[in-house]
Amino acid sequence: MSASKPVAFIIGYGPNVGAAIARKFKSEGFNVAISGRKVDENAAKEDGYLGISADCADIASVRNAFDRLEGELGPAAAVIYNAFSANNTTDEDPLANPYETFLNNVIVTGVNFYEVARRAKAGFEKLSADTPRALIGTGNLQPWVTFPFALGMSVGKRAMANIVEASAAAYGSRGHRFYYAHEVKGETGGPQVPPTGQAHAEVFYRIWKQKEQGPWEVCFTETGALYDRAAGKVVS
């Protein structure tokens, strides 16, 4: 892998959204690293990626993943956090999960995103001034819409959104950009299940190319069009 290329780090790699994002950034000339609990590092190498096994529930594992990334490829210009944990219950019994299960959902989805944001920012500060840099958290509607059956993930996504909002306000003017990006159905503005991998890939790459911090929330549809959540309509 060329040391002169920008680096993209996809955390929480999976066969849909994560794979589409990795392919997109690789096609745009990035060195790409992918990370997850079930990442096959040999298969990743065959695909042209650096595979890093990491468990986002374990903060030491998250830190080690960044250490390995920077040791082998250098600091990332694009960091994508696609990890989450959900153990759904029902709307009638949102407290059915044990405390430990709820806590794991919150930690993976939101709390450990804080350390990812810290490490991403530290990496951004090592890049040349003309290199765009962004941390993008894969979101959903949960910061604004209550889904009682997914309480642990919902609390985690609200934490992620709060971290992104604060970071964008503090560091965006310095060129270190932070976004919470999420997909909705274009016709209804409701959840898009399953998510559309290619739409994520196209939108996330567009976000990365921007050099100025835009609105920290980026809402888009299955076609990649931007969606105004407050107005309830597609805007571009």
Secondary structure by P-SEA (a helix, b strand, c coil): ccccbbbbbbccccccaaaaaaaaaaaaccbbbbbccccaaaaaaaaccbbbbbbcccaaaaaaaaaaaaaccccccbbbbcccccccccccccccccaaaaaaaaaaaccaaaaaaaaaaaaaaacccccccbbbbbcccccccccccaaaaaaaaaaaaaaaaaaaaccccccbbbbbccccccccccccccccaaaaaaaaaaaaacccccccbbbbcccccccccccccccc
